[in-house]
C-alpha cells in the first residue's frame, strides 16, 4: 500500500489504475463517465459492434447530459479523443453517441 493513503483509498486506486492501464475500451469509457455524473447508477452504456468499428451508445439522466458534454462540447470531445486513442491501441475504431430518450428526462 502507498504511504499517505487510507486503506480504502489504496484499494480503490489500485482498481482504478488497472482499469486505466489494462482494461478494455468499454471499461475505460464507463469508468471515465461515471466519475463525471451525479447519478452513475442510472447510466446505460450499450455497445454495438460492426465490421470496422464499435459504437458506444450512452443514456443518462437529462441533468447529467450537460456534465458529459461540458462547456462548448469540450468534455465530450476530450472523452471521444481518449476513447479513440484507447481503441486504436487495440486496433479498433470506436465512437461515442449520447442518446436522448424522453423517459430518461427527470
Helices and strands as residue ranges (DSSP letters): H 7-22, H 25-36, G 40-42, E 44-49, E 54-59, H 62-69, G 71-73, H 74-89, E 94-98, G 102-104
